[in-house]
Amino acid sequence: MTDRTTYLVLPGYQDSGPGHWQSLWEAAEPEVFHRVAQADWDHPEQGDWVARVDAAVKAAPGPVVLVAHSLGCITVARWAVGAAAERTGAVRGALLVAPADVDTAEVPELVNFRPVALGALPFPAVVVASTDDPWVSPARAREFAAAWGARYVEPGAYGHLNSDSGLGDWPLGRELLAEL
């Protein structure tokens, strides 16, 4: 078993395209960043998504850091609630960016992710949310961070912190990841 950290990339609903910071990180360091592929990005099923996270953590050769965006954050929270301590113990930390508030989202494909799991995460985490994200209000993002026992970072007005936000390689995200 190696002690090299594996960074599991967990995109949200409809995946992260080529200009998304998650995809750029994967392209820059494919030996370190590994996307957890979902069977259906457009019609997500909570149980399937959670099972794939669990399988990816189990398959990692050493410690893991979770790098989640949007619905990926909600999936991490749900996984952590039900996962075995052996699995969650392998996680060194989680970068949870722009967690989607599926409890209020009017998207039929996301209803099966309700309610958002609000239990404390058994590993260090950072929640990052912008002040003008259409998928989560700053107040709700702070509520998630508090419930999950995570540090909260609000970088300003950057929308959903995705490709449309113009973040490129997103240096702030890399800094926060390095702190985990």
C-alpha positions in Angstrom: 0.0 0.0 0.0 1.3 3.4 -0.9 1.0 6.6 1.1 0.5 8.8 -1.9 -2.7 10.7 -1.7 -5.4 10.1 -4.4 -7.6 13.1 -5.2 -11.0 11.8 -6.2 -12.8 14.4 -8.4 -16.6 14.4 -7.8 -18.4 16.6 -10.4 -22.0 17.5 -10.0 -25.1 17.2 -12.1 -24.3 16.9 -15.8 -20.6 16.5 -15.1 -17.8 19.1 -15.4 -16.8 20.1 -18.9 -13.3 20.6 -20.3 -13.0 24.2 -19.1 -14.0 23.4 -15.5 -11.3 23.7 -12.9 -11.9 20.1 -11.9 -11.2 19.0 -15.5 -8.1 21.3 -15.8 -6.7 19.8 -12.6 -7.2 16.3 -13.9 -5.6 17.2 -17.2 -2.6 18.8 -15.5 -2.0 15.9 -13.1 -3.7 12.7 -14.3 -1.6 10.5 -12.1 -3.0 12.2 -9.0 -6.6 13.4 -9.9 -9.1 10.7 -10.7 -12.7 11.5 -11.7 -15.4 9.3 -10.2 -17.4 8.5 -13.2 -21.2 8.2 -12.8 -23.4 6.0 -14.9 -25.8 8.8 -15.8 -24.7 12.4 -15.3 -28.1 13.8 -16.5 -30.4 11.6 -14.5 -28.5 11.1 -11.2 -29.6 8.5 -8.7 -28.4 9.2 -5.2 -27.8 5.5 -4.3 -25.7 4.9 -7.4 -23.7 8.1 -6.9 -23.0 7.2 -3.3 -22.0 3.7 -4.2 -19.5 4.9 -6.8 -17.9 7.2 -4.2 -17.6 4.3 -1.8 -16.1 2.0 -4.5 -13.6 4.7 -5.5 -12.5 5.3 -1.9 -12.2 1.5 -1.4 -10.1 1.1 -4.6 -7.7 3.9 -3.8 -4.2 2.6 -2.9 -3.7 5.0 0.0 -5.2 8.1 1.6 -7.9 10.1 -0.3 -8.9 13.7 -0.6 -12.3 14.4 -2.1 -12.6 17.2 -4.6 -16.3 17.8 -5.0 -18.4 20.4 -6.9 -22.2 21.1 -6.7 -24.1 17.8 -6.5 -20.8 16.1 -5.8 -20.7 17.9 -2.5 -24.2 16.7 -1.6 -23.1 13.2 -2.6 -20.1 13.4 -0.3 -22.3 14.4 2.7 -24.7 11.6 2.0 -21.9 9.0 1.6 -20.2 10.1 4.8 -23.4 9.5 6.8 -23.7 5.9 5.8 -20.1 4.8 5.0 -18.2 2.4 7.1 -15.6 4.0 9.4 -12.9 2.1 7.5 -13.8 4.0 4.4 -14.3 7.5 5.9 -11.0 6.9 7.8 -9.2 6.8 4.5 -10.3 10.3 3.7 -7.8 13.0 4.7 -10.1 15.8 3.7 -12.7 17.2 1.3 -12.8 20.4 -0.8 -16.6 21.0 -1.2 -17.2 23.7 -3.8 -20.6 25.3 -4.5 -22.8 22.7 -2.8 -26.1 22.7 -4.6 -29.1 23.2 -2.4 -31.2 20.4 -3.7 -33.8 20.9 -1.0 -34.9 24.1 -2.9 -33.8 23.3 -6.5 -36.7 22.9 -8.8 -35.0 20.3 -10.9 -36.9 17.0 -11.0 -33.7 15.0 -11.6 -32.3 16.2 -8.2 -35.3 15.5 -6.0 -34.0 12.0 -5.0 -31.0 13.7 -3.3 -33.3 15.3 -0.8 -32.9 16.0 2.0 -29.3 17.3 2.1 -27.5 15.2 4.8 -26.5 17.6 7.6 -24.4 15.3 9.8 -20.9 16.2 10.8 -18.2 14.9 8.4 -15.7 12.6 10.0 -12.8 14.3 8.2 -11.6 17.9 7.7 -13.4 19.8 5.0 -13.7 23.2 3.4 -16.9 24.6 1.9 -16.4 27.2 -0.8 -19.4 29.2 -2.0 -19.7 32.5 -3.9 -22.0 35.3 -3.0 -24.1 35.0 -6.2 -24.4 31.3 -6.8 -27.8 30.5 -8.3 -27.7 27.0 -6.8 -27.1 28.0 -3.2 -27.5 31.1 -1.1 -24.5 32.2 1.1 -26.7 31.7 4.2 -27.5 28.1 3.1 -23.9 27.4 2.2 -22.8 28.6 5.7 -25.5 26.3 7.2 -24.0 23.4 5.3 -20.5 24.2 6.4 -21.6 24.5 10.1 -23.5 21.2 10.0 -20.7 19.4 8.3 -18.1 20.9 10.7 -16.3 22.5 7.7 -14.4 25.7 7.3 -16.3 28.2 5.2 -14.7 30.3 2.5 -16.6 32.9 0.5 -14.3 34.2 -2.3 -16.8 36.8 -3.7 -19.2 36.9 -6.6 -18.2 34.1 -9.0 -21.5 32.4 -9.8 -21.5 28.6 -9.4 -17.7 28.4 -9.3 -17.7 26.5 -12.6 -16.5 27.0 -16.2 -18.8 30.0 -16.6 -17.1 31.7 -13.7 -13.9 32.1 -15.6 -11.7 30.6 -12.9 -9.4 28.7 -15.2 -7.1 26.5 -13.1 -8.5 28.3 -10.0 -5.4 29.1 -7.9 -7.5 29.8 -4.8 -9.0 26.3 -5.0 -5.5 24.8 -5.3 -4.4 26.8 -2.2 -7.4 25.5 -0.2 -6.7 21.9 -1.4 -3.1 22.2 -0.3 -4.3 23.2 3.2 -6.2 19.9 3.5 
